[in-house]
Amino acid sequence: MSDISAAGYLWETARKKFLLLSFHESLLFSNNVDRQRGTMKIFISGIAGFLGSHIADKMIKNGHEVTGCDTLIGGYLDNIPDEAEFHQVDCCYLNTMVKLTKGCDIVYHTACTAYEGLSVFSPHLISQNTYQITATMLSAAIANNVGRFVHCSSMARYGQQHTVPFREKMECKPQDPYGIAKYAGELLVRNLCEIHGMDYVIAVPHNIIGPRQKYDDPFRNVAAIMINLMLQNRQPIIYGDGTQKRCFSYIDDVIYCLERLAFNSDVTGEIFNIGPDEEFVTINELAELIADKLNFKLDPIHVPERPQEVFLATCSADKARSRLGYHTRTTLSESIERMIGYVREKGTKKFRYHLDIEIVNEKCPRTWVDRLF
Ligand SMILES: NC(=O)c1ccc[n+]([C@@H]2O[C@H](COP(=O)([O-])OP(=O)(O)OC[C@H]3O[C@@H](n4cnc5c(N)ncnc54)[C@H](O)[C@@H]3O)[C@@H](O)[C@H]2O)c1
């Protein structure tokens, strides 16, 4: 490195450090969430989605300026709060992302085609909208010296492990294209943020439920699909024998953590599981719980299991409890009641087979090929 470029490098490093310090200095520690002084500019990728729109609400409520983008491949347009500036555009458009993230203090990257089961059959679609968009968002955020990048990963990063609950330090063994793309996205976040000195945090949510979640999508959101079906007096369809187990988080509990991941000063460069580790239920038990709430006579239809489905999936919340002050505020029973209330209010919907299945063969679930939902 020549003297001039070495001096340039030192100057650039010092400048970035100053920007990071300024960012941290704009935070005041209070009550386990660092309180922000003044308005921040926040960009949310996937703002029409379930998670993105709730983050937008929270940030607007806290007095911040929110801009976001979404292609509407998932999510619902009416999820987006009126006060947010919305751009219907793909995160893959680098020049547009550079323009939109200019001057932003925080980027929440939630955009994704989060279709774990489908990813085995549509790897092109899922990788493009999981890994590639992360590269683009990072490039734009780093070019603009954004203060912090909050990356939404997924518990799919863990894959099938020998023990549960999954802990942040476990070796990742993703076992489908979605999990692989999510984990690769995390590696990219760490790599680029560390090289260029951008502050980052990685959130690992589990199965989230709550209002605004898509319930007419045949490819994901098991609880929402079951509610939409049972409210139409139709039996739920269960892959395999239904003894696979999951933990569900209510959206407000997830937002509580995501707010802290953006504003707390002691979490940078870290990864956090987000969600409860209580109430580990089988898919059969989940169907029974929903049926009980709806007084529905349950006789589920069982179809062959999906390739690569993880059998036991639950994450430890120990780190979130000790570092973010997390505790589960909403039980599974209450979460289901609120989700039922939401679907009732919006009205049941016909399922939309809106995504291409790239590989249609004998392994592809009949639920999708024959449109059984
Ligand atoms: N909901 C869960 O249970 C859950 C669990 C673990 C992780 N996550 C992660 O949380 C994030 C949000 O999930 P969600 O449940 O809110 O999903 P969602 O589908 O409701 O929201 C994602 C949004 O991203 C948008 N999007 C997809 N590709 C895009 C692109 N190329 N450009 C712009 N917008 C694009 C979709 O249209 C959608 O509105 C995802 O990264 C997901 O992997 C969710």
The ligand as an SDF file (V2000), in Angstrom:
LIG
                    3D

 44 48  0  0  0  0  0  0  0  0999 V2000
  -42.3910  -15.4130    9.9620 N   0  0  0  0  0  0  0  0  0  0  0  0
  -41.6170  -16.3440   10.4730 C   0  0  0  0  0  0  0  0  0  0  0  0
  -42.1110  -17.2790   11.0870 O   0  0  0  0  0  0  0  0  0  0  0  0
  -40.1220  -16.2370   10.3390 C   0  0  0  0  0  0  0  0  0  0  0  0
  -39.3380  -17.1540   11.0180 C   0  0  0  0  0  0  0  0  0  0  0  0
  -37.9500  -17.0880   10.8800 C   0  0  0  0  0  0  0  0  0  0  0  0
  -37.3760  -16.1030   10.1080 C   0  0  0  0  0  0  0  0  0  0  0  0
  -38.1680  -15.2170    9.4490 N   0  0  0  0  0  0  0  0  0  0  0  0
  -37.5090  -14.2210    8.6020 C   0  0  0  0  0  0  0  0  0  0  0  0
  -38.0690  -12.9540    8.8720 O   0  0  0  0  0  0  0  0  0  0  0  0
  -38.1470  -12.1780    7.6780 C   0  0  0  0  0  0  0  0  0  0  0  0
  -39.5590  -11.7070    7.4540 C   0  0  0  0  0  0  0  0  0  0  0  0
  -40.4250  -12.8240    7.3390 O   0  0  0  0  0  0  0  0  0  0  0  0
  -41.9900  -12.6100    7.2210 P   0  0  0  0  0  0  0  0  0  0  0  0
  -42.6290  -13.7600    7.8850 O   0  0  0  0  0  0  0  0  0  0  0  0
  -42.3400  -11.2430    7.6130 O   0  0  0  0  0  0  0  0  0  0  0  0
  -42.1850  -12.8190    5.6640 O   0  0  0  0  0  0  0  0  0  0  0  0
  -43.1560  -12.0290    4.6770 P   0  0  0  0  0  0  0  0  0  0  0  0
  -43.2410  -12.8250    3.4460 O   0  0  0  0  0  0  0  0  0  0  0  0
  -44.4220  -11.6740    5.3560 O   0  0  0  0  0  0  0  0  0  0  0  0
  -42.3230  -10.6960    4.4160 O   0  0  0  0  0  0  0  0  0  0  0  0
  -41.2160  -10.6550    3.5560 C   0  0  0  0  0  0  0  0  0  0  0  0
  -41.4800   -9.5620    2.5400 C   0  0  0  0  0  0  0  0  0  0  0  0
  -40.3510   -9.4890    1.6650 O   0  0  0  0  0  0  0  0  0  0  0  0
  -40.8270   -9.1660    0.3830 C   0  0  0  0  0  0  0  0  0  0  0  0
  -39.8130   -9.5310   -0.6060 N   0  0  0  0  0  0  0  0  0  0  0  0
  -39.3900  -10.7680   -0.9770 C   0  0  0  0  0  0  0  0  0  0  0  0
  -38.4340  -10.6840   -1.9040 N   0  0  0  0  0  0  0  0  0  0  0  0
  -38.2270   -9.3510   -2.1250 C   0  0  0  0  0  0  0  0  0  0  0  0
  -37.3420   -8.6310   -2.9550 C   0  0  0  0  0  0  0  0  0  0  0  0
  -36.5040   -9.2430   -3.7990 N   0  0  0  0  0  0  0  0  0  0  0  0
  -37.3820   -7.2910   -2.9060 N   0  0  0  0  0  0  0  0  0  0  0  0
  -38.2570   -6.6340   -2.0730 C   0  0  0  0  0  0  0  0  0  0  0  0
  -39.1330   -7.2740   -1.2790 N   0  0  0  0  0  0  0  0  0  0  0  0
  -39.1030   -8.6200   -1.3010 C   0  0  0  0  0  0  0  0  0  0  0  0
  -42.1130   -9.9600    0.2490 C   0  0  0  0  0  0  0  0  0  0  0  0
  -42.9730   -9.4200   -0.7300 O   0  0  0  0  0  0  0  0  0  0  0  0
  -42.6960   -9.8390    1.6540 C   0  0  0  0  0  0  0  0  0  0  0  0
  -43.6310   -8.7880    1.7710 O   0  0  0  0  0  0  0  0  0  0  0  0
  -37.6100  -13.0780    6.5760 C   0  0  0  0  0  0  0  0  0  0  0  0
  -36.2610  -12.7500    6.3510 O   0  0  0  0  0  0  0  0  0  0  0  0
  -37.7370  -14.4540    7.1250 C   0  0  0  0  0  0  0  0  0  0  0  0
  -36.7720  -15.3240    6.5810 O   0  0  0  0  0  0  0  0  0  0  0  0
  -39.5310  -15.2670    9.5420 C   0  0  0  0  0  0  0  0  0  0  0  0
  1  2  1  0
  2  3  2  0
  2  4  1  0
  4  5  1  0
  4 44  2  0
  5  6  2  0
  6  7  1  0
  7  8  2  0
  8  9  1  0
  8 44  1  0
  9 10  1  0
  9 42  1  0
 10 11  1  0
 11 12  1  0
 11 40  1  0
 12 13  1  0
 13 14  1  0
 14 15  2  0
 14 16  1  0
 14 17  1  0
 17 18  1  0
 18 19  2  0
 18 20  1  0
 18 21  1  0
 21 22  1  0
 22 23  1  0
 23 24  1  0
 23 38  1  0
 24 25  1  0
 25 26  1  0
 25 36  1  0
 26 27  1  0
 26 35  1  0
 27 28  2  0
 28 29  1  0
 29 30  1  0
 29 35  2  0
 30 31  1  0
 30 32  2  0
 32 33  1  0
 33 34  2  0
 34 35  1  0
 36 37  1  0
 36 38  1  0
 38 39  1  0
 40 41  1  0
 40 42  1  0
 42 43  1  0
M  CHG  2   8   1  16  -1
M  END
$$$$
